[in-house]
């Protein structure tokens, strides 16, 4: 069974540019999460989709970040324009039920470097 | 406020030595706590959860509500245990993570 897949694995962009990260969850998982780990700090929640609806986006840092999940399948996270402090590893996770009630499966992460 | 604290960034032990990775939490209500592990070049994966009360790969963790702790323990460390370990709690429908502890097991 394929796990959670994230593209790209690495991205290096210049400040001011736009980057789009993609996450393909495990098939059948309605719940999809985005998290971010900034160097040396904890993994922080960004947002939670249930199917195509945003259930909780309280962790989104600002309006430069836009997440979508059209059709309730894969999700994209766009950063526009990127700033230096956006650098970090972005993780996607999916679960059949909300995290904790069912195990959340994580992708390999996308390492974003803004220079 | 919901918070998870892992005071050690790095824990280095010799093979066969006991291991204790510390985790303290702040949460109002009954917490659900987890340990996640990320081995080199692998994805983050669930190691164990407190409600299961199970031992995985020789690791155990006991929830101590009085001390608000959920320390991860293993009596005899193995080299393959070297990894990054994250303590997490469930806050609503999301996970709240600590900063992680790198465990390095030396031969």
Interface residues (C-beta under 8 A of the other chain):
Chain A: X3 X4 X31 X33 X35 X40 X41 X42 X43 X44 X45 X48 X55 X56 X59 X91 X93 X98 X99 X100 X103 X104 X105 X106 X107 X108 X109
Chain B: X4 X9 X32 X34 X36 X43 X44 X45 X46 X86 X90 X92 X93 X94 X95 X96 X97 X98 X99 X100
